[in-house]
Every structure is written in C-alpha cells, then in structure tokens.
Amino acid sequence: MQAIVLRLSLLLALMPTGMARAETEPLNVPILMRGAIGEDACPETGQVIEIGQGAESFLPVQSGPGEAPFREIGRLHDGDTVKVCEKLGPWVGVVHGSALLGCRTTIIVPVEQSYTGPCEHGWVLTRYVSLSKD
C-alpha cells in the first residue's frame, strides 16, 4: 500500500512540470509485476466491455494511469482480452495482444519488477474491463 501512495504522490508532484513537457518528453508509468517465483504476476484476466461496436468505438490504452500528460499508445475493442498486472485507483495496468500465452507475465525472480514486453501493455480505465481470476 505504501508503494502505491508513494507512486501517486510522485505522479502528482511531477504533473505540473510534466504537463509543460508532455509533447516532447511524455511521462510513462511502468506496470509493476509482483509475485512469487513461477507464479503469474498478472493473475487476473479481463475482457473489454461496453465500448460499442462502431468503427470509432475503442478503449484508449494510455502510457500512464490518467489523462494528461499521458498519451494514447494503443486501442482496445469490445471483447479484447487483457492480463491485469496492477491496479492504481480507477486504472489497471494491462498486457494485451493476440498471443497472451507468450507475453512472459510470470515472475522469474521474487522481486517487484516492471513489465517490459514482449507484448503490448499500458493503462486503461477499470470500468471498461470485466475481471476474472485465472
């Protein structure tokens, strides 16, 4: 819990400076994976819901948990599946892509670490993701 409070306070402290630089140096908040050796650090699977079926209907994937200064880095649609790694306020850090089994969301060492790929990842609003335990 202290880690979340610390990250949120850092984000708030950076916002005024970051907002002025948003176009040249956008902020990115890494998605943290926690867990034990060999366990899935992203234990919940989610499905995107209530976005709509039109061509213009999508859920933006952000580079951080919030609006400005974070930018859109991807788009999800109704029915897309995601792995949920972290929750921060009304946002969830997700890993997504066509082959989730190869996304390497399993912890190899028992320390908190940032997700670095190989799959696409980012932050989306929780209210558009229906969660289930694997």
Buried (B, 14 or more C-beta within 10 A) or exposed (E): EEEEEEBBEEBEEBBEEBEEEBEEEBBBBBBBBBBEEEEBBBBBBBBBEEBEEEEEEBBBBBBBBBEEBBBEBBEBBBEBBBBBBBBBEEBBBBBBBEEBEEBBBEBEEEEEBEBEEEBBBBBBBBEBBEEEEE
